Amino acid sequence: MAVDYHEYLASRDWALKREAVKERAGNICERCFLNSIKNVHHLSYANVGDEPLEDLQGLCRPCHEYLSAKRDDDPLNGLPQPTRSINFQDGKFTEGELIKCFVCGFNCVRVTGPEYKEGQDNYQAWAGRGDCLDVAFRCENGHRFILRFGVHKGETFSSWFRLNEAGEVCA
């Protein structure tokens, strides 16, 4: 059954998804990271009415108008854009490449949310001991992966993991 898009946008289900996106982003535009969220934008219309939160992006009004072709000037123009990321390696900060999807190599990835897991030294939190922080990413081609930081007895470890369709770490 096809969903009437305008009815759906007026529904309670859509209001709950909008609020979840705003909460995920701390109510800050997920494109420019400068303004508060005024609109929630569909990255894909394939699952309207049953879309996962990863298919939605919280945007300020200028960014939403630009992506919806209601304005020609990109609000990001004139803002400094990163061309390199900063890595912490061997006890010092070094320049590195942009984060790219390690499945397809596409360089347009976005953070979809951090998750903190408290460990009990019983291997329940992750494949190591201690606490960990997972930072989830999704590329524009739909591949999902996480950067996991683990902490145990003063040591910090990091690893990349690909996620399957259910959001679970692939073996």
C-alpha positions as CSV (number, residue, x, y, z in Angstrom):
1,M,0.0,0.0,0.0
2,A,1.4,3.4,-1.0
3,V,1.7,6.0,1.7
4,D,0.3,9.4,1.1
5,Y,3.4,11.5,1.7
6,H,1.7,14.7,3.0
7,E,-0.6,12.7,5.3
8,Y,2.5,10.8,6.6
9,L,4.3,14.1,7.4
10,A,1.3,15.2,9.5
11,S,1.2,11.9,11.4
12,R,2.3,11.0,14.9
13,D,4.8,8.4,13.5
14,W,6.6,11.1,11.5
15,A,6.6,13.5,14.5
16,L,8.3,10.8,16.6
17,K,10.9,10.1,13.9
18,R,11.6,13.9,13.6
19,E,12.2,14.1,17.4
20,A,14.5,11.0,17.3
21,V,16.6,12.7,14.5
22,K,16.8,15.9,16.4
23,E,17.8,14.1,19.6
24,R,20.5,12.1,17.7
25,A,22.0,15.3,16.3
26,G,21.7,17.3,19.5
27,N,19.3,19.6,17.5
28,I,22.3,20.8,15.4
29,C,22.2,20.7,11.6
30,E,23.8,17.5,10.4
31,R,25.1,19.2,7.3
32,C,26.6,22.6,8.4
33,F,26.8,21.9,12.2
34,L,26.1,25.6,12.8
35,N,22.3,26.1,13.1
36,S,19.5,24.3,14.9
37,I,17.4,21.7,13.1
38,K,14.3,23.1,11.5
39,N,13.6,20.3,9.0
40,V,14.2,16.5,8.8
41,H,15.2,15.5,5.2
42,H,14.8,12.1,3.5
43,L,18.0,10.9,2.1
44,S,16.0,8.2,0.3
45,Y,12.3,8.0,-0.5
46,A,12.4,4.3,-0.9
47,N,10.9,3.5,2.5
48,V,8.7,6.5,3.3
49,G,6.5,5.5,6.2
50,D,8.9,2.8,7.3
51,E,12.2,4.5,6.9
52,P,15.1,3.8,9.2
53,L,16.5,6.8,11.0
54,E,19.7,6.5,9.0
55,D,17.7,7.5,5.9
56,L,16.9,10.8,7.6
57,Q,19.0,13.9,8.1
58,G,18.3,16.8,10.5
59,L,18.9,20.1,8.7
60,C,18.7,23.8,9.4
61,R,16.4,25.8,7.1
62,P,19.1,27.1,4.7
63,C,20.7,23.6,4.2
64,H,17.2,22.1,3.7
65,E,16.2,24.7,1.1
66,Y,19.5,24.2,-0.7
67,L,19.1,20.4,-0.8
68,S,15.5,20.7,-1.9
69,A,16.5,23.1,-4.8
70,K,14.6,26.0,-3.3
71,R,17.7,28.1,-3.2
72,D,20.8,28.3,-5.4
73,D,23.4,29.4,-2.9
74,D,24.9,26.6,-0.8
75,P,25.1,27.7,2.8
76,L,28.4,25.8,3.1
77,N,30.0,28.0,0.5
78,G,32.5,30.3,2.2
79,L,32.8,28.0,5.3
80,P,36.1,26.3,5.8
81,Q,35.8,22.7,4.6
82,P,38.1,20.0,5.9
83,T,40.3,18.5,3.3
84,R,42.1,16.3,5.8
85,S,41.2,14.8,9.1
86,I,43.4,14.7,12.2
87,N,44.5,11.4,13.6
88,F,46.0,10.6,17.0
89,Q,48.9,8.2,16.4
90,D,52.0,7.3,18.4
91,G,51.1,9.9,21.1
92,K,50.8,12.8,18.7
93,F,48.3,14.3,16.3
94,T,49.1,13.8,12.6
95,E,47.3,14.6,9.4
96,G,45.4,11.8,7.7
97,E,43.1,11.2,4.8
98,L,39.4,11.9,4.9
99,I,37.3,9.0,6.3
100,K,36.3,6.8,3.4
101,C,33.9,3.9,3.3
102,F,36.2,0.9,3.5
103,V,33.7,-1.2,1.6
104,C,33.4,0.9,-1.6
105,G,35.9,3.7,-0.9
106,F,33.4,6.5,-1.2
107,N,34.5,9.6,0.7
108,C,31.0,10.9,1.6
109,V,30.3,9.3,4.9
110,R,28.4,10.7,7.9
111,V,28.3,10.0,11.5
112,T,25.0,8.3,12.4
113,G,25.6,8.2,16.2
114,P,27.9,7.3,19.0
115,E,27.1,4.6,21.6
116,Y,28.9,4.1,24.9
117,K,29.1,0.5,26.2
118,E,30.2,0.0,29.8
119,G,32.3,-3.1,30.3
120,Q,32.6,-5.3,33.4
121,D,35.9,-7.1,32.5
122,N,33.7,-10.0,31.5
123,Y,33.8,-9.5,27.7
124,Q,30.2,-8.5,27.5
125,A,30.7,-5.0,26.2
126,W,32.9,-5.9,23.2
127,A,35.6,-8.3,22.1
128,G,38.1,-6.8,24.6
129,R,37.8,-5.8,28.2
130,G,36.7,-2.6,29.7
131,D,34.5,0.2,28.3
132,C,34.2,1.1,24.7
133,L,32.8,3.9,22.5
134,D,31.4,3.0,19.1
135,V,31.1,5.8,16.5
136,A,28.8,4.7,13.7
137,F,29.2,5.8,10.1
138,R,27.1,5.3,7.0
139,C,28.3,6.1,3.4
140,E,26.0,7.5,0.7
141,N,25.9,4.0,-0.9
142,G,24.4,2.6,2.3
143,H,27.4,0.7,3.8
144,R,27.5,0.9,7.6
145,F,30.5,0.6,9.8
146,I,31.8,1.7,13.2
147,L,35.0,2.9,14.7
148,R,35.3,1.3,18.1
149,F,37.5,2.8,20.9
150,G,38.1,0.5,23.8
151,V,39.7,1.4,27.1
152,H,41.1,-1.0,29.6
153,K,43.6,-0.4,32.4
154,G,44.8,2.9,30.9
155,E,45.3,1.5,27.4
156,T,43.2,2.8,24.5
157,F,42.5,0.6,21.4
158,S,40.7,1.4,18.2
159,S,39.3,-0.9,15.4
160,W,37.0,-0.6,12.4
161,F,34.1,-3.0,12.0
162,R,31.6,-3.4,9.2
163,L,28.0,-3.7,10.2
164,N,25.4,-5.9,8.5
165,E,21.8,-4.9,7.6
166,A,20.7,-5.5,11.2
167,G,23.4,-3.2,12.5
168,E,25.4,-6.0,14.0
169,V,29.2,-6.4,13.6
170,C,30.1,-8.7,10.7
171,A,32.3,-11.6,11.5
